[in-house]
Amino acid sequence: MRGSDGSEPIAYVFLLVEDFSMIAFASAIEPLRLANRGTGGEVYSWTLMSETGAPVRSSCGASVEVSEAICDVRRDTRIVVVSGLNAHKAATKPVLTWLRKQSRLGAPIGALCTGSLILAKAGLLDERRCTIHWENQAAFSEEFLDIELTNRLFEIDGDRFTCAGGIAATDMMLTLIARDVDPGIVSLVTDQIIHTPLRGEREEQRLSVPARIGVRHPKLVSIIQMMEQNLEEPISPSILAKHAQMSTRQLERLFRRYLDRSPKRYYMELRLQKARNLLLQTEMSVINVALASGFTSPSHFSKCYRAYFNRTPYRERGSPPVAVVQAHEEGGEVKAM
């Protein structure tokens, strides 16, 4: 067993970027510590890095000290990019260049939460399966059309490993530990962190529709699934009703009874939530965000967005030139530049 017989431990480098997810980071590093404890040796070692070597602030506000700035690592060192909010801002040229170089040198590279976005920008997920937190999936898919993105808790594809973040990081690390060491050690670790049963990489991230909405009506669930799969090109209430083998009036009553809103209103909220994620997580223009969310008119999009979130799409992202904001707020059309 590596590390317990005097051999070199399996080395990890955790690259922390600004606004990283603390829960994903802790969920990944603690299993390594407990694996060492369970084996009575140093099976794993780890180093914390940041782009400049300075402490890094997490999304919860706590800062973490690191050992050093990004630098070349041993060939078999596993690099893990730990991200969270504003991943597109953390994908700086020095970070992307460093990741590409370490990949060329042979380092296995993974990511937690939105770190997958940074790997994708570095070109390290081409022809690989990967996953990312469900809230970021729409934005990721819009930007990286040719990358195979799944909705699973984690993906291990050759020397690339990605997870959705949160405590899914624990499931991924335990799977890697089972491959490295012994499944028996994984049982010890899961008992220590009170995390049972271990979830496999084929499990989906989000709760099922019935669990999320608290309703198990089969026709309602089927309609909502259809809505969620067709946000860019919304389906009319009449077609939704036909799909569920009911009248539009019955469809209306169904949504009013269980969700206290009309089907049209519920569908609109799904589309606006997608729009907000795209605004916050991508650099897409507001007009393209509107189109990707099923709005053909920028002014209508702005009006609906402001009514729901109490701010315009432009102010969500940061104020653009005043003329552009006013044109949208007053219902005018703004052409893409």
Buried (B, 14 or more C-beta within 10 A) or exposed (E): EBBBEEEEBBBBBBBBBBBBBBBBBBBBBBBBEBBBBBBEBBBBBBBBBBBEBEEBBBBEEEEBEBEEEBEEBEEEBBBBBBBBBBBBEBBBEEBBEBBBBBBEEEBBBBBBBBBBBBBBBBEBBEEBBBBBBBBBBBBBEBBBEEBBBBEBBBBBBEBBBBBBBBBBBBBBBBBBBBEBBBEEBBBBBBEBBEBEEBBEBEEBBEEEBBEEBEBEBEBBBBBBEBBEEBBBEBBEBEEBBBBBEBEBEEBBEBBEEBBEEBBBEBBBBBBBBBBBBBBBBBEBEBBBBBBBBBBEBBBEBBBBBBEBBEEBBBBBBEEBEEEBBEBBBEEEEBEEE
